Amino acid sequence: MSSFLIKAQNIGLQINQRQILDNINLSIQPGEILTLIGPNGSGKTSLVRVLLGLLKADQGEVQKKSNLIIGYVPQKLHIDATLPISVKRFLQMGIKSTAAEINRLASTLGVSELLKQPVQAVSGGEFQRVLLARALLRKPDLLVLDEPAQGVDINGQQQLYQLISNIRDEFSCGVLMVSHDLHLVMEATDQVLCLNTHICCTGHPEAVSKHPEYLKLFGASLEGIAVYTHQHDHSHDLSGDVVEHSHEHHQGCKHDH
């Protein structure tokens, strides 16, 4: 019996007689981080919506693990500025969870100090952590993140992608992430699927970053930017604090830019 969490086969989608997705195949395994990349209008969000069952494909099928639980962090979420709702109440809405679970997860994601604040008052990076906390309260098998770093500054993006990698390790969930910044997500993903209506290329991020189809799509925007890789002698916990490895394995830090 296959171990996949979700699997798409031969997915095709047309909207207003325009081909949005063409013969898309992908599979996400437990504990795997798969990142969808592609230019604006390439079909990334439409593919995510098909996988989530929010949009019906014209052809192909989506298979899911039995009783699959999905935690979803949308690309954008507008909350009315006049709605009197705290971060804690926002986390509780529509999700069965105890106060202890919320407090523990808020501490893990570094948002404990925000719980009593109005949700409209938190920054972009803080709100992404709140959305992550809300998705994780569902205890998902699969975490789906649509452009999770949108509206977050460059340092916050790197921290967020590291956090997502740590979440995979801590919660043992698969992750499907949508991004257009391969040079930033490279360290936090196992497989990359480059999409532009069809699948242009797929594989390990380092291989995809050198693939002719990827370079044709992103070449102009990559001038002066090298793919970010990070080799280090320490790791980070879910709050972002450094956890040192033993001295005998000390290799120092190396950044290739």
C-alpha positions in Angstrom: 0.0 0.0 0.0 1.4 3.4 -1.0 2.5 5.8 1.7 1.6 9.0 -0.1 -0.4 11.7 1.7 -1.8 13.2 -1.5 -1.3 12.3 -5.2 -2.4 14.1 -8.3 -2.4 12.3 -11.7 -2.9 13.9 -15.1 -4.5 17.0 -13.7 -5.9 19.4 -16.4 -7.9 22.6 -15.8 -9.3 25.3 -18.1 -10.9 28.5 -17.0 -12.6 30.8 -19.5 -11.2 28.6 -22.3 -7.7 29.3 -21.0 -5.5 26.3 -20.1 -4.4 26.8 -16.5 -3.0 23.4 -15.7 -1.9 20.8 -18.2 -1.1 17.1 -17.3 0.1 17.7 -13.8 1.5 14.8 -11.8 2.8 15.0 -8.2 3.0 13.0 -5.0 3.7 14.1 -1.4 5.1 11.6 1.1 4.8 11.8 4.9 7.5 14.1 6.3 8.4 15.5 2.8 8.6 19.2 1.9 7.6 19.8 -1.7 7.8 23.3 -3.0 5.8 24.6 -6.0 7.6 27.4 -7.8 6.7 29.3 -10.9 6.0 32.8 -12.2 2.8 34.8 -11.6 0.0 33.2 -13.5 1.7 29.8 -13.8 -1.2 27.9 -12.0 0.4 27.4 -8.6 -2.6 28.6 -6.5 -5.0 26.9 -8.9 -3.2 23.6 -8.4 -3.3 24.0 -4.6 -7.0 24.6 -4.8 -7.5 21.5 -6.9 -5.5 19.5 -4.4 -7.6 20.9 -1.5 -10.8 20.1 -3.3 -11.8 23.7 -3.6 -11.6 23.6 -7.4 -12.7 20.7 -9.6 -10.2 19.7 -12.3 -11.5 19.1 -15.9 -9.4 15.9 -16.1 -7.3 13.7 -13.9 -7.8 12.7 -10.3 -6.5 13.5 -6.9 -6.1 10.7 -4.3 -5.7 11.3 -0.6 -4.6 9.2 2.3 -7.6 7.9 4.2 -8.7 10.4 6.8 -6.1 12.9 5.7 -6.1 16.0 7.9 -4.9 19.2 6.1 -3.7 22.4 7.8 -3.9 25.3 5.3 -2.2 28.7 5.4 -3.7 30.9 2.6 -1.8 33.4 0.6 -3.9 36.3 1.8 -6.5 36.6 4.6 -8.4 39.8 5.2 -9.8 40.5 8.6 -12.1 43.5 9.0 -10.3 46.2 10.9 -13.5 46.9 12.9 -13.9 43.3 14.1 -13.0 43.1 17.8 -11.1 39.8 17.9 -7.9 38.9 19.7 -5.2 36.6 18.4 -6.3 33.9 21.0 -9.9 34.1 19.9 -8.8 33.9 16.2 -6.9 30.7 17.0 -9.9 29.2 18.7 -12.4 30.0 15.9 -13.8 26.8 14.4 -11.1 24.5 15.9 -11.5 22.2 18.8 -8.5 22.9 21.0 -7.8 23.4 24.7 -6.3 26.5 26.3 -3.2 24.4 27.1 -2.8 23.4 23.5 -3.0 27.0 22.3 -0.6 28.2 24.9 1.9 25.5 24.2 1.8 26.0 20.4 1.9 29.8 20.8 5.1 29.4 22.9 6.6 27.0 20.4 6.0 29.5 17.5 7.0 32.5 19.5 3.6 34.3 19.5 2.7 34.0 23.2 3.0 37.7 23.8 0.5 38.3 21.0 -2.4 36.3 22.3 -4.2 39.2 23.9 -3.5 41.7 21.1 -6.1 42.5 18.4 -5.3 40.3 15.4 -5.2 43.4 13.2 -2.3 44.9 15.3 0.3 42.2 14.6 2.9 42.6 11.9 3.1 40.6 8.7 5.7 38.2 10.0 3.9 37.7 13.3 0.6 37.1 11.5 2.2 34.3 9.4 3.3 32.6 12.6 -0.3 33.0 14.0 -1.7 31.4 10.8 0.8 28.6 11.1 -0.3 28.1 14.7 -3.9 27.9 13.7 -3.1 25.4 10.9 -1.1 23.2 13.3 -3.9 23.2 15.9 -5.7 20.9 13.5 -2.8 18.4 14.0 -2.4 18.0 10.3 -0.9 15.2 8.3 -0.2 17.7 5.5 0.6 21.4 6.0 -0.3 23.5 2.9 1.3 27.0 2.6 0.5 29.3 -0.2 3.3 31.9 -0.5 3.9 31.9 3.3 6.5 34.7 3.1 4.4 37.2 1.2 4.6 40.6 3.0 7.5 39.5 5.2 10.9 41.2 5.0 14.0 39.3 3.7 15.3 38.4 7.2 11.9 37.3 8.3 11.5 35.2 5.2 14.7 33.2 6.0 13.5 32.7 9.6 10.1 31.6 8.4 11.4 29.0 6.0 13.7 27.7 8.7 10.7 27.5 11.0 8.7 25.6 8.4 11.6 23.1 8.1 11.7 22.7 11.9 7.9 22.3 12.0 8.2 19.3 9.6 10.7 17.7 11.9 8.8 18.4 15.1 5.3 17.6 14.0 6.2 14.8 11.4 3.9 16.2 8.8 4.3 16.6 5.1 4.5 20.1 3.7 3.3 21.5 0.4 4.6 25.0 0.0 4.1 27.6 -2.8 6.8 30.1 -3.5 8.6 32.0 -6.2 11.9 32.3 -4.3 13.9 29.1 -4.8 17.1 30.8 -3.6 15.4 31.3 -0.2 13.4 28.1 0.2 16.2 25.9 -1.1 17.5 25.0 2.4 13.9 24.3 3.6 12.7 21.9 0.9 13.3 18.3 -0.3 11.8 18.4 -3.7 10.9 21.3 -6.1 8.3 21.3 -8.8 8.6 24.1 -11.3 5.3 24.9 -12.8 4.2 27.1 -15.8 0.8 25.6 -16.7 2.7 22.3 -17.2 5.6 20.9 -15.2 8.8 22.4 -16.6 11.1 20.5 -14.3 11.2 18.7 -11.0 13.7 17.3 -8.5 16.1 18.3 -5.8 16.3 22.1 -5.5 20.0 22.4 -6.5 19.3 20.4 -9.7 16.2 22.5 -10.5 18.1 25.7 -9.9 20.5 24.7 -12.8 17.8 23.3 -15.1 17.5 25.1 -18.5 13.7 25.4 -18.1 14.0 27.0 -14.7 16.7 29.4 -15.9 14.6 30.3 -18.9 11.7 31.3 -16.6 13.7 33.0 -13.9 17.0 33.9 -15.6 16.4 37.6 -15.8 15.3 37.9 -12.2 18.3 35.8 -11.0 21.0 38.1 -12.2 23.2 38.9 -9.2 21.5 36.3 -7.0 23.1 32.9 -6.3 21.2 30.1 -4.7 21.4 30.3 -1.0 22.9 27.2 0.7 23.7 27.0 4.4 26.0 24.5 6.1 26.2 24.9 9.8 27.3 23.4 13.1 24.1 24.3 14.9 20.4 24.0 14.4 17.4 26.1 15.5 14.4 25.1 17.6 10.9 26.2 16.7 11.3 29.5 18.5 14.4 30.3 16.4 16.8 29.8 19.3 20.2 28.3 18.4 20.9 24.7 19.5 24.6 24.0 19.4 25.9 20.7 18.2 28.7 18.9 20.0 32.2 20.5 19.7 33.7 17.5 17.9 31.4 18.0 15.0 32.2 21.7 14.7 32.6 22.6 11.0 31.9 26.3 11.1 29.4 28.2 9.0 29.6 28.5 5.3 27.3 30.6 3.1 27.4 30.5 -0.7 25.9 33.6 -2.2 
